[in-house]
Amino acid sequence: MLLTQTTNVILRPFAVIMGYIMQGIFWVLNLFMEYPRIGIAIILFTIIMYVLMLPLTVKQQKFSKLSNKMNPEIQAIQAKYKGKTDQESMQKMNMETQAVYAKYGVSPSGSCVQLLIQLPILYALYRVIYNIPAYVPMVKDKFTDLVNDLYTQVGTTKFSTLIENFASYARYKNQVTNPKFEFGTAEIATKNTIIDLLNSASTADWNSIREAYPEYLNHISSTQSALEKFNSFLGLNIANSPSFMVKAEMASDSKNWLLIVGVLMIPLLSALTQWINTKLMPQNNSKEGQDENAMVQSMKTMNTIMPLMSAFFCYTLPIGLGLYWITGSVVRSVIQICVNKHLDKIDIDAMIKTNIEKNNEKRRKAGLPPQQISTNATINTRNVEPKKEKTAEDKARIAQGIKDSTEYYNKNAEKPGSLASKAAMVKQFNEKNNKK
């Protein structure tokens, strides 16, 4: 049951806590207005939740930022061992890769862990916003009188025909066809389902309720009036979708063009904020190989599609969800800007030195020797030890050795080109150079 709060074992604890936060927001807003605006509550709720998740968000975005610096080094290691499948090579590749992660102070699974922690929080957040009456008694109480009236009609053909024509009926069909609903048993579950239907009812649905039950007109009017006050936000009813409101206005004789522009701003702002959000995320500029290029192209395609999808969903779903998406994108963008500025100021070499020391201290406590950072793990830092150039004496010695061994080969080879003659040449070259 949606209104009976989520029963999912993973989501329920998060949803319950968020429900209390939402109740607190309504309590504060109720100090300033008789009917707290759900739109304002959604914006405040979204900001609070993203602030509470700030440590996880910063870690995830820090990982993304550093990944852009690590990828060339990881790819260099992978190229070094490409085609080598023996156990020793695989172990060496793994050790060198781990050294790069240790150097930058991140875990290979760090980003995944943070996402896994955030996912149930975000899903629970969505459930609370989508089913506010289930978590805020102040809103749920406004349904009480009308629900008590309609509860007496459950099981009748008239009532079944009425709700089957609701715009949201398909979403709650499984609840409605449940025996608890059909036969009026389990009163709380049945009434909760009626509230779910009324909470998502469109203006046309409310008109059909009026026509079907004129005897309940007073309770219908008072309930709808209260919900309209709760759902009013800048002159818009956030329970309706932009698509519904545009169609309704276009069908009316006196079109309110200001209202049409206002509701269309929701999907447009959603797409714009989503696009800004993708542009602020660290971009992978890697050019190492076809696989990496394909991945970059795939990410670019997703960054183009996501804003368009956001606009489509916000056009077809209730405005309240659009407010949540817009607020979330704005908050994420602000956080990303702050994280980018912070990371841009970091001295990467100093950070690497600190991380190596921390990693080696952990290894020391575990009884392991200090980990040596591989050549690949020192790319793009100022502390790379320059490769030692050969001196003139070294070059002269090598050239003379080649000359002597070649002369020896030409003079002494009984069968030039044979394996034995080539082995003799190499032996003579090594003996001369070892003496020096």
N, C-alpha and C positions, 0 to 999 in steps of 0.2 A: 504494500500500500504506500502510495506516495506521501499522503498526508500523515500517516502513522509513522512518519519519519523513516529514513532508510533503515532497513534491517540487515544490510550488508555488514558482515563481521568486521571488515577492514574499515569501511567508510563511517560506520555508525559513531565510533568514539570521536572522530574529528567533527562530524556533523553536529553532535550534541554540544561540543565545546563552542563551535561556531554559532549554534543557535543561541547560546547564552550571550555571546558577543553581540549578535543582532538584537536580542532583547534589550541589552544595555543601551545600544544606539537608539532604539525606539523610545526607551525611557527618558534619555537625555533630550531627544527631539520633542517629546511630549511636554517638556517643561516650557517650550516656546510656542507650540502650536497644538491645537486640539486634535488634529489628525496628522500625525507625522508622515511626511512624504516618503513613500517607498523609494522613489528615485534618489533622493538625498541619502537615504539609509544605505542603498546599494553602493553609491559612490564612497561613502565613509567606510563602509564595511570592506570594500575591495582594497582601499588604501591601507586600512589597519592590517588586513590579512597579508598583504604584500610586504608591509613593514615587518611583521612578525616573521615572515619567511626570508627576510633580508640576508641573514648569514648564509643560508643555503643558496640563495640567488647569486650573492657575491662570489661564493666559491665556484659555482657553475660557470659564471661569466669570466672569472679569472682563469679557469681551466681553458675556456674557449680562446681567450686572448693569448695565453701562453702556448696553446696548441699551434697557433700560427707560426710561432718562433721555433717550436720543437719539430714540426713536420719535416723540414728539410733534413734535419739530423736523423730522424727516424727513417726517412726514405733512403738516406745515404747508407745506413746500416743494412736495410733490407736489400739494397742493390749490391752491397758488398757480399752478401751471402746468397744471392739469387741463384737458384738451381742447385744449391747444396742441401741435401736432405739427410746427411749423416747426423748421428746423434751429437757428435762433438761440435759440428758447425751450428746446429740448432741451439745448443746450450750457450755457445759463445754469442750468438745473435741475441738470445734472450737476455743474457747478462749485460751486453752493451746497451740494449734498449732500456732495461731497468735502470742503468746508470744515467741515461738521459732524463728519465722521469725523476730520478732522485735529484739530479742536478737542478731541475726546475721546481722541485718541491711539490710535485703533484703525484697522484696515484693514477695508474692506467684506468682503473674502474671508478675514479673519483666522480666524474661527470654523471655516469650511469647511476651511482648510488644516490647522488643528490636529486636526480630526476625521479628515481623510484620513491624517494621520500616525499617529493612534492606532488606526485600524481594523485595519491589518495586525498591530499589536502585540497587540491584544485577541484577534484570531482565532488568532494563533500561541499566545498564552497558553492559550486554550481547548484547542487541539490537544495541548499538552504535558500539561495536567491530565487530559484524556480518555485519553491514551495514555502514561501514566507509564512502563510497561515499555520503551517505545521510546526513552526518553531517560535512564532510570536503570538502569544495568547491575545494580545491587544487587537490583532487583526482577525484572528479566528473567531473571537466573541461576536463580531459584527455579523456573522453568518447564522448565529444560533437560532433566532426566531424563524427565519425562512427555512432553514434546514429541518427544524421540528415540523413545520408544515408539510414540506415535501416528503419527509420520511413516511408520513401516513399514506402517500401515494405509491410507494415502492411496490412493484409487482403488478401494477395495473397497466393495461395496454396503452392508455393515454400517456402515462409517465415514460414508458419505454420508447414510444414513438417520439416524444419530445426530446429526450436526451440523445437518441440516435441521430438526430439532425443537428446536434451541436458540432461546431467546427472542430472541437478537440476530442470528439467521441472516440476516434480511432486510437488515440493515445491511451485512453482509459478503458478500452473495450474489455481487456482481461479482468479488470477490477469489477466492471459492471456485470459481466457474465458469471462472476463468482457466485456460487450458491448463497453465500452470506448476504450478498446484495439482493439477489432475486427474491428470496423468501423472507427477507427482513430479519434474519437472525443475525446475531453478533451486531447489536445496534451501533456500537462505536465505530466499527469498521465500515458499516454502511453509510453512516453520517459523514464520516471522513471522506468517502468516495464522492458523496454529493458535494462536499465543500471543494474537492479537487475540480469537479466539473464546473461549479459556479465561479471558482477563482480564475479559471481560464476561459470563461464564457465571453464571447464577443458581444457587441451592442445588438447585433441581430439575434443572438441567442437569448439575451434578456428580453427582447421584444416578444420572442416566441413564448417565453415563460409567462409574460403578462397576458398574452392571448389565451394560453392554455388554462391559467388559474387566476382569473380576475378576482376571485374571492380572497386571494392572498396579496392583493395589490399593495396594501400598506407595508407589509413586510418586504415585498419585492422592491418597492421604491426606496425604503429606508436602507436596505442592504446595498442596493446598487449605488445610491447616493454616497454612502460611506466609503465604498470601494473606489468610486470615482475621485473622492477627496484624497484617499490614500495614494491612488495611482497618478494623481495629477502632478505633472512635472513640466514647467515652462509652457503650460497650456496644452500639453500632450497627455494622452492616457497611455501610460507605459504598459498596460495589459494588452493593448492592441499592437498589431504588427504594422510597420510602415506600408506594406502591400495592401492590407485591409483598409487602412485609413485613406490611402491614395485612391483606391477603387471607390470607396464610399463617397469621397469628395467629388470625384470625376462624374459620378452618377447623379449627384445632386444638381438642382437647378441653379443654386447660388454657390458657386465654387469658392472656397476659401483658399486662395493661392498661397497666402502666407503660411497656412497650416501645411499645405502640400510641400512647400519648400522646407519647412521645419522638420517634417518626418523624413524627408529624403536626405537631410543632413546627417541623420544617424548612420545609415550604411556608408555614406561618403566619408564621414569622419572616422568610422571604423576602418575603412580601407586605407585612408591616409595615415592614421596612427600606426597601423600594422606595417605599412610600407616604411615609415620612418624607423620603426623598431628593427626591421630586417637590415636597413642600411647602417644602423649603429652597431650591429653585431660584428665581431671580428670576421674579416673576409679571408678565405684561404687563397693565397696568391701562388700556390705551388704550381710548378710547371714540370714536375718530375714524372714523366711517363704518361701513357694513355689512360691508365686507370685513374690517376689523380685528376687528370683533365676532365675525364668523364664525370667524376664525383663533383668537381667544381661546377660543371655545366648543369648537373642535376640540382645542386644547391641554388644556382641562379634561377632555374626554372621554378623551383619551389618558392623562392622569394618573390617571384612574379605572380604565381598562382594564389598564394596565401592571402594577399590583400583582396583579390577578386572574390575568393571564397568567403572571406570575412564580410564583404559588402553584400553578397548574395544571402548569407545566413541572417545578417542583421536586417535585411529587407523583408524576409519572410517570417522571422521569429519576433516575439514580443519586444517592444522597445526597451523594456527593463534589462533584457539580456544584452542588447546593444550597448546600453550604458555601462554594463559590467565589462564588456570587451574593450570599449574605448578607454575606460578608466584604467583597466589592467595594462593596456598598451602604453598609455601615457606614463604610468608608474614605472613600468619596465624600462622605458626609454630614458627616464630621469636617472634611474639606477645605473643603466648602461653608460650614460655620459659620465657619471661620477666615477664608475669603475675604470673607464677608459682613461680619464684624467689621472686617476691614482696610479694606474699601471704604467702610464707614460712617464711618470716621474721616478719610477723605480729604477735604481741602478742594477741592471741585470747581472753584471759581474759580481757585485756585492751580494746580491741575492743568491747567486750560484755558489759563492764561497761559503755563505752561511748554511745553505742547504746541504752541501757536501760535508761540512763539519757536523751538522745534526745527524746526517745519515751514518757517518762513521762512528759517532758517539753511540748510536743505537746498535751498530754492529759490534762495537767494543763491549757493550753490556751483554750482548748475546754470545760473546766469546769468539767473534768472527774477526778476521783481519780487515783493515781499511779497504774500501772498494776503490779500485783505480778507474778513473773516468777515461773511457776510450777516446781515440782520436776523433771519432765521429761526434762524441759528446762535447767537444770543445769548439765546435764550429760557431762562428758569429760572436765570439767573445774576444775581449782585448788581451786575455791572459794566455792565449795560445802560444806555446813555445815555438819559435820559428824553426823551420827545418834547417838543419846544419848543412851549409853548402860545402862542396868538395873544394879543397885547396888546390893551388896550381901544382904542388908537389904530388898530391894524390892523383890528379889527372895525368901527370907525366908518367908516374909509376905504372898506372893502368895501361896507358898507351904503349909504353916500352914492353910491358909484359905481353901484350897482344902481338907486338911486332916480333919479339923473340920466339914466342911459341909458334907463330906462323912460319918463321924461317926454319925453325927446328922441324916443323911438319914437312916443309918442302924438301929439305935436305935428306931426312931420315926415313920418310915414308916409303916402304917398298911397294906398297899398293895404295897410292893416293886415293882417298875417298873411302877406304875400308874403315870398318868400325874400330879395329885395333889401332890404326894410325890416328884417328880422332881422339881416342882415349889417351894415347901417348901425348898428344898435343895439350890436352886439358891437364894431364898430370904434370907436364913440364911447366905450364903456366902457374899452377898452384904452388909447386915447389919453389919457384923463384919468388913469388909474392909472399909466401909464408916466411921465407928467410928475412924479408924486409919488414 
